[in-house]
Amino acid sequence: MNRQPSVLEADGIWLQFGGRKILQSVYIKLQTGHLTGLLGRNGSGKSCLLKSMMGLMPTETRSVRVDGHYLDKPYQRPDVIRYLPQHSFVPPSLTIRAAFEWYGVNLDEIAGDYPTIAALKNQRMGRLSGGEKRLAEILLVLKSDTVFVLLDEPFSHLMPVQIEQLHATIRQESQRKGILLSDHLYRSVLELSDSVYFLNTGGRTIRLASPEQDLKDRGYLGS
């Protein structure tokens, strides 16, 4: 028997700073087996939206539901949702091996695809290069035992060959997870995503029917 996909919905999110509306009446939907893209101009509030969905940023209203049930303090439910922020989040004193154990991810299982990370397993996170650290943290979140994953600028600091490799891993993990991907590498977002939302400068999300053409029409992409 096929299992029904799990669905995460975030709606009614309002956020403002100093009277300026950052997010208003936002709606976004994720489901397992589906990769959702999020694009928008710099400063449109994409990172604020992901943080709000995690409950890490206080908003005037917030409603995050999983399979119709309200999820209070999502950041306290790593079994349901994990989040990759733009900044490094693993304590620098931890070794790669310890970090993977902390997240419940088997380091040996990724050794074939990411031998560089496996070879550095006894190295402390604080001693890694920016690219090595970013790659390790992405794999921690992507490979962890959770239902939904929010990725904020995962491809930053990575080499093209690493980005290409991550494309394959993201596709693989999206077969069983619901993934939200936001990145300035819009081509990667469009290539990987099953559906795409655009966050406009007014703080509203719009689901794009024809992503590439719609982005051109909105001035996000050149014609």
QUIURVEN-V752197 format. One record per pair of residues at least 24 apart in sequence whose ideal C-beta (glycine too) atoms are under 7 Angstrom apart, sorted by sequence separation. I is the first residue (numbers start at 1). J is the second residue. D is the distance in whole Angstrom. If there is no record, write none. Layout:
BEGIN
<<I | J | D> <I | J | D>>
END
This chain:
BEGIN
<<7 | 31 | 5> <96 | 120 | 6> <97 | 121 | 4> <134 | 158 | 6> <6 | 31 | 7> <23 | 48 | 6> <96 | 121 | 5> <97 | 122 | 6> <114 | 139 | 7> <163 | 188 | 7> <167 | 192 | 6> <5 | 31 | 5> <6 | 32 | 5> <22 | 48 | 5> <23 | 49 | 6> <95 | 121 | 7> <99 | 125 | 6> <131 | 157 | 5> <5 | 32 | 5> <54 | 81 | 7> <95 | 122 | 5> <96 | 123 | 6> <130 | 157 | 4> <131 | 158 | 6> <135 | 162 | 6> <142 | 169 | 6> <5 | 33 | 5> <95 | 123 | 6> <131 | 159 | 6> <138 | 166 | 7> <142 | 170 | 7> <149 | 177 | 6> <151 | 179 | 7> <155 | 183 | 5> <23 | 52 | 7> <54 | 83 | 5> <95 | 124 | 6> <96 | 125 | 7> <110 | 139 | 6> <148 | 177 | 6> <151 | 180 | 7> <153 | 182 | 7> <154 | 183 | 6> <94 | 124 | 7> <147 | 177 | 6> <148 | 178 | 5> <149 | 179 | 5> <150 | 180 | 5> <151 | 181 | 5> <152 | 182 | 6> <153 | 183 | 5> <155 | 185 | 5> <93 | 124 | 6> <94 | 125 | 5> <131 | 162 | 7> <142 | 173 | 5> <146 | 177 | 7> <147 | 178 | 7> <151 | 182 | 7> <153 | 184 | 7> <92 | 124 | 6> <15 | 48 | 6> <50 | 83 | 7> <92 | 125 | 5> <93 | 126 | 7> <110 | 143 | 7> <155 | 188 | 6> <91 | 125 | 7> <92 | 126 | 3> <90 | 125 | 5> <105 | 140 | 6> <13 | 49 | 7> <15 | 52 | 6> <99 | 136 | 7> <103 | 140 | 5> <105 | 143 | 5> <13 | 52 | 5> <47 | 86 | 6> <105 | 144 | 6> <96 | 136 | 6> <100 | 140 | 7> <104 | 144 | 6> <99 | 140 | 6> <103 | 144 | 5> <104 | 145 | 6> <15 | 57 | 7> <10 | 53 | 5> <15 | 59 | 5> <14 | 59 | 6> <15 | 60 | 7> <88 | 133 | 6> <13 | 59 | 6> <14 | 60 | 4> <14 | 61 | 5> <90 | 137 | 6> <13 | 61 | 7> <89 | 137 | 7> <12 | 61 | 5> <13 | 62 | 6> <88 | 137 | 7> <12 | 63 | 5> <11 | 63 | 5> <113 | 165 | 7> <10 | 63 | 7> <84 | 137 | 7> <10 | 64 | 5> <84 | 138 | 6> <8 | 64 | 7> <9 | 65 | 5> <113 | 169 | 7> <84 | 141 | 5> <8 | 66 | 5> <82 | 141 | 5> <6 | 66 | 7> <7 | 67 | 6> <6 | 67 | 6> <82 | 144 | 5> <82 | 146 | 5> <81 | 146 | 6> <80 | 146 | 6> <81 | 147 | 7> <84 | 150 | 7> <86 | 152 | 5> <79 | 146 | 6> <80 | 147 | 5> <81 | 148 | 4> <82 | 149 | 5> <83 | 150 | 5> <84 | 151 | 5> <85 | 152 | 6> <86 | 153 | 5> <78 | 146 | 6> <80 | 148 | 7> <84 | 152 | 6> <81 | 150 | 7> <84 | 154 | 6> <86 | 156 | 7> <54 | 150 | 7> <53 | 150 | 6> <50 | 150 | 5> <50 | 152 | 5> <47 | 152 | 6> <32 | 147 | 6> <30 | 148 | 6> <50 | 182 | 7> <46 | 182 | 5> <35 | 174 | 4> <8 | 148 | 5> <34 | 174 | 7> <6 | 147 | 5> <33 | 175 | 6> <38 | 180 | 6> <33 | 176 | 7> <36 | 179 | 7> <38 | 181 | 7> <32 | 176 | 6> <34 | 178 | 6> <35 | 179 | 5> <36 | 180 | 5> <37 | 181 | 5> <38 | 182 | 4> <32 | 177 | 6> <32 | 178 | 5> <35 | 181 | 6> <31 | 178 | 5> <39 | 186 | 6> <30 | 178 | 4> <30 | 180 | 6> <39 | 189 | 6> <49 | 199 | 7> <37 | 189 | 4> <37 | 190 | 7> <46 | 199 | 6> <45 | 199 | 6> <44 | 199 | 5> <37 | 193 | 3> <44 | 200 | 7> <35 | 192 | 6> <36 | 193 | 6> <39 | 196 | 6> <44 | 201 | 6> <35 | 193 | 5> <36 | 194 | 7> <40 | 198 | 6> <45 | 203 | 6> <35 | 194 | 5> <36 | 195 | 5> <37 | 196 | 4> <38 | 197 | 5> <39 | 198 | 5> <40 | 199 | 4> <34 | 194 | 5> <37 | 197 | 7> <40 | 200 | 7> <41 | 201 | 6> <36 | 197 | 7> <38 | 199 | 7> <28 | 197 | 6> <8 | 178 | 6> <6 | 178 | 7> <39 | 215 | 7> <28 | 205 | 5> <26 | 204 | 7> <27 | 205 | 6> <24 | 203 | 5> <25 | 204 | 6> <26 | 205 | 5> <41 | 220 | 7> <23 | 203 | 4> <24 | 204 | 6> <22 | 203 | 5> <39 | 220 | 7> <21 | 203 | 5>>
END
